[in-house]
């Protein structure tokens, strides 16, 4: 009997050893699968460490040329950590080219692992609101924008694949992993953010610190009406691509703007009055500091000198739209979200709502569709109304060279 018990014990030990070996194998396989998934995601899969002193941000962009230059500036800031970049399906860009353009930037600035995602709705060119296209923008104007970094500036290709996730899933994954609240910098129409918000409102509320939105100016309900309402056709230039008192990023998808900008998360606006004052000149390369790394100086010089050709516009028609917005946002974020920034000389706080009605009575609507109108029941926005052009150019070109 003792011999049988001994044999049973040996068999059990052998079986347990076999199970332990199987568990170890399964653990190794799980680790390999996790690593492969993280590689496919284009991220290291780690959460935002609370001890990491860098400020976590997510960028949502339509990847126009001004977006590209704005994102280049942010990637050069050593105190910011870009967790993810989502590319919009509308605006003034080509989404297919935009994703790869952003990935050229992440590679050049030494952060090729940042996940970059396509929108859940894909369009080879781009159309306003997608469901009601009005022919804007003219696709022939987009070629230079899509090839700006590859052919005009010559940044290297990033061989990593884009994220396998569409924008909404990437936002969910990124915010869920972050141990801290995240600032979202929106440089294009708010289509992606609205889609994510509708799917995950609780996560949006808990993890989004502030929304920094490029464009839009809160105006009075009695502002001068316009008969140019939706759908709106314009000449073949981005400068006149939207009705008076509207801004491209809002006008492109006002329904999405209504969703995001009325949700209750604090908002900082780089208004169109602020960005329109940031005039572009070819000799702005004079602001590149002498201490700038030679390669970095060469890249930003190419950006400035080739920008009018890539955009198909005269230098006098160009402004540093999203570049000036990004510098403003970085300075505000560094000041804890307060209305303090060297590039801004005039601030306002107003309650507003996105206008979604057109009519003949100026006090009610009067062709106000897609405008941001004062509204006592609306969301509060902190908005920069006027900027200091020289201060912006000093900050931008010094910042471009900072890492």
SULLINVEN-V756784 format. One record per helix or strand of 3 or more residues. SS is the DSSP state (H for helix, E for strand). FROM is the first residue (numbers start at 1). TO is the last residue. If there is no record, write none. Layout:
# SULLINVEN-V756784
ss-><SS	SS>
from-><FROM	FROM>
to-><TO	TO>
This chain:
# SULLINVEN-V756784
ss-><H	E	H	E	H	E	H	H	H	H	E	H	H	E	H	H	H	E	H	H	H	H	H	E	E	E	H>
from-><2	55	65	80	95	115	139	143	148	167	182	191	201	208	238	248	254	267	272	282	294	315	321	344	372	379	389>
to-><41	61	75	87	108	117	141	146	153	177	186	199	207	214	240	251	261	270	275	287	311	317	334	354	374	387	400>
